[in-house]
Amino acid sequence: MGAVSSRSSNEFRRSWEHIRDDKVNAITLSYVKSGGLSVTQGDNVSELRAGDFTFTRTTNPLYCKNCVINGKSTEWYFIVFPPDLVYRHFPHGIPICTRLTAPPGRQLILAHLMTVLSEEGESLGSSVVDDLISALLKTCSDIAVEQGVEAVSRQSIGEKRMEGVISLISLNLSNPDFSLTAAAAACKISTRYLCHVLRDNGTSFLSCYGVSVWRSPENGS
C-alpha cells in the first residue's frame, strides 16, 4: 500500500518482464484523490478523476499515466490485496480496469480509509487493519453494485488451471530448458492432463510456447 503525489506527468509500466521477475499474484485497488490517472490493462482503458477508483491484476501487463489538471498535483493511493480477499466482497467477479465513481459522501469515506491504511497501517493492530480493509472493500463493492458495473466473472477451476498454465509458460519464454514435462510438474498435474487442458482450450504447448524455443524430452528436440 502507498500514496503517490506529483505535479508533473509521469508514467508507470508493469511489463511481462516485471511479472516474470516477481511472480506476484494480487489485485491492486487504486483511488484518485485529486488530479487524474489513466490506467490501461489489456483492452481496457480507465480515465480516472478525483473520486474514481479501479482494480487491476498484477499478473497482466499494466500502463499508468498521471494527468495534471489545471496545474494541480495528482494524488492517488494504491493497496495490493490477495485475490481471495477481494473476491469475498465481489463474489460474482471483480470489475478489472473499470472506472468506478464514488458519490460525494463515499468519496470522503474512501479517501479516509485509503489514507489511514497507507499512512498508518503499519502502526495499527492486525484486527484494526482487517476491519478497515473490510470496510474499504465493502464500500467499493456497494458502489459497483449501485452503478451496475459488469464484473469479470469468477473463473471456474478449469479456467484457473488454463490461466495458470499460460502464465507459467509466459514466465519461461526465455528458458531454453523449459519443456512439457517441466510445465506439468510445475502445475502439479500429469503431462497427459496438461495436454488435455490445452486441447480443450483449442491450443497446444507448441502454440503457447513457440516452436523456436520449445524443447521436449519426449520428442528429443
C-alpha positions in Angstrom: 0.0 0.0 0.0 1.2 3.5 -0.6 0.4 7.0 -1.8 1.7 8.9 -4.9 1.7 12.7 -5.4 3.1 14.5 -8.4 2.8 17.9 -10.1 4.3 16.6 -13.4 3.2 13.9 -15.8 4.7 10.5 -15.0 4.3 7.0 -16.4 4.4 3.6 -14.9 4.6 0.3 -16.7 4.4 -3.3 -15.5 5.7 -5.5 -18.3 5.8 -9.3 -18.7 9.5 -9.0 -17.7 8.4 -7.5 -14.3 5.7 -10.1 -13.9 8.2 -12.9 -14.6 10.7 -11.4 -12.1 8.5 -11.0 -9.1 5.7 -13.6 -9.8 3.2 -11.8 -7.7 -0.5 -12.7 -8.0 -2.6 -10.0 -6.4 -5.3 -7.4 -7.0 -4.5 -3.7 -6.8 -7.0 -1.1 -5.8 -6.1 2.5 -7.0 -8.1 5.5 -5.8 -7.6 9.0 -7.1 -7.9 11.8 -4.5 -7.0 14.7 -6.9 -6.0 15.2 -10.5 -6.3 12.3 -12.9 -4.9 8.9 -13.7 -5.1 6.9 -17.0 -4.9 3.1 -16.4 -4.6 0.6 -19.2 -4.7 -3.2 -18.8 -5.4 -5.4 -21.8 -8.1 -3.9 -23.9 -9.5 -1.8 -21.1 -8.7 1.9 -20.5 -9.9 3.7 -17.4 -9.6 7.5 -17.3 -9.9 8.3 -13.6 -10.6 11.6 -12.0 -10.9 12.7 -8.3 -13.2 10.3 -6.5 -12.7 7.5 -9.0 -11.1 4.1 -8.4 -10.3 0.9 -10.2 -9.0 -2.6 -9.7 -6.1 -4.2 -11.7 -4.3 -7.5 -11.7 -0.5 -7.9 -11.1 -0.4 -10.9 -13.4 -1.2 -8.8 -16.5 0.8 -6.0 -18.1 -0.2 -2.6 -16.9 0.3 1.0 -18.0 -0.5 4.1 -15.9 0.0 7.8 -16.5 -1.0 10.5 -14.2 -2.7 13.7 -15.6 -2.0 17.2 -14.3 -5.4 19.0 -14.3 -5.5 22.8 -14.0 -1.9 22.8 -12.7 -2.9 20.9 -9.6 -0.9 17.9 -8.4 -2.2 14.4 -9.0 -2.6 12.4 -5.8 -3.7 8.8 -5.6 -3.5 5.8 -3.3 -3.0 2.1 -4.0 -3.3 -1.0 -2.0 -2.4 -4.5 -3.1 -4.7 -7.4 -1.9 -4.6 -11.2 -2.2 -7.2 -12.1 -4.9 -9.3 -14.2 -2.5 -9.7 -11.3 -0.1 -11.2 -9.1 -2.8 -13.4 -12.0 -4.1 -15.1 -12.2 -0.6 -16.6 -8.8 -1.4 -17.0 -9.4 -5.1 -18.3 -13.0 -5.2 -19.6 -12.6 -8.8 -16.3 -11.2 -10.2 -14.0 -8.2 -9.9 -14.5 -5.3 -12.3 -10.9 -5.2 -13.7 -9.7 -1.9 -15.1 -13.2 -0.4 -14.9 -13.8 3.2 -13.8 -15.9 3.3 -10.7 -17.0 6.7 -9.3 -17.7 7.2 -5.6 -20.6 9.6 -4.8 -19.5 12.7 -2.8 -20.3 11.2 0.7 -18.4 8.0 -0.1 -15.5 9.8 -1.6 -14.8 11.1 1.9 -15.1 7.5 3.3 -12.8 6.0 0.6 -10.2 8.8 0.9 -10.1 8.5 4.7 -9.8 4.7 4.7 -7.1 4.7 2.0 -5.2 7.5 3.8 -5.3 5.7 7.2 -4.3 2.3 5.7 -1.5 3.8 3.5 0.0 6.2 6.1 -0.8 4.4 9.4 -1.4 0.8 8.5 1.9 -0.5 9.8 1.4 1.0 13.2 -2.1 -0.4 13.7 -3.0 -3.8 15.1 -3.9 -6.5 12.7 -7.5 -6.7 13.7 -8.0 -3.0 13.2 -6.3 -3.2 9.7 -8.6 -6.2 8.9 -11.7 -4.2 9.8 -10.6 -1.1 7.8 -9.8 -3.3 4.8 -13.2 -5.0 5.1 -15.0 -1.6 5.3 -13.0 -0.3 2.3 -13.7 -3.3 0.0 -17.4 -3.4 1.1 -17.7 0.3 0.2 -16.2 -0.4 -3.2 -18.5 -3.4 -3.8 -21.6 -1.4 -2.8 -20.6 1.3 -5.3 -20.0 -1.2 -8.1 -23.4 -2.8 -7.5 -25.2 0.6 -7.3 -23.6 1.6 -10.6 -24.5 -1.7 -12.3 -20.9 -2.3 -13.3 -20.4 -5.6 -15.2 -17.7 -7.6 -13.5 -15.3 -10.2 -14.8 -16.9 -13.5 -13.8 -15.0 -15.5 -11.3 -13.1 -18.2 -13.0 -14.0 -21.9 -12.9 -11.4 -24.4 -11.8 -10.7 -25.3 -15.5 -10.3 -21.6 -16.4 -8.0 -21.0 -13.4 -5.9 -24.0 -14.5 -5.6 -22.7 -18.0 -4.7 -19.2 -16.8 -2.0 -20.8 -14.6 -0.6 -22.7 -17.5 -0.5 -19.7 -19.8 1.1 -17.6 -17.0 3.7 -20.2 -16.3 4.6 -20.5 -20.0 4.8 -16.7 -20.3 7.3 -16.6 -17.3 9.5 -19.2 -19.1 9.6 -17.9 -22.6 13.3 -17.2 -22.4 14.2 -20.5 -20.7 15.5 -23.0 -23.3 15.3 -25.9 -20.9 11.6 -25.5 -20.3 9.6 -28.4 -21.5 6.1 -30.0 -21.5 7.3 -32.2 -18.6 8.6 -29.2 -16.6 5.3 -27.3 -17.2 3.2 -30.2 -16.0 5.4 -30.7 -12.9 5.2 -27.0 -12.0 1.4 -27.2 -12.3 1.4 -30.4 -10.3 -0.5 -32.3 -13.0 0.5 -35.1 -15.4 1.7 -34.3 -18.9 -1.3 -36.1 -20.2 -3.7 -33.9 -18.3 -1.8 -30.8 -19.3 -2.2 -31.7 -23.0 -5.9 -32.4 -22.3 -6.4 -28.9 -20.7 -4.6 -27.2 -23.6 -6.6 -29.2 -26.2 -9.9 -28.4 -24.6 -9.0 -24.7 -24.9 -8.2 -25.1 -28.6 -4.4 -24.8 -28.3 -1.3 -26.8 -27.6 2.0 -26.5 -25.8 3.7 -25.7 -29.1 1.2 -22.9 -29.8 1.6 -21.4 -26.4 5.3 -21.6 -26.0 6.6 -21.2 -29.6 8.3 -23.7 -31.7 11.6 -21.8 -31.9 12.3 -22.1 -28.1 10.5 -25.3 -27.3 12.4 -28.3 -26.1 10.7 -31.5 -25.2 12.4 -34.5 -23.7 9.6 -36.6 -25.1 10.5 -35.6 -28.7 14.2 -35.3 -28.1 14.3 -31.9 -29.7 
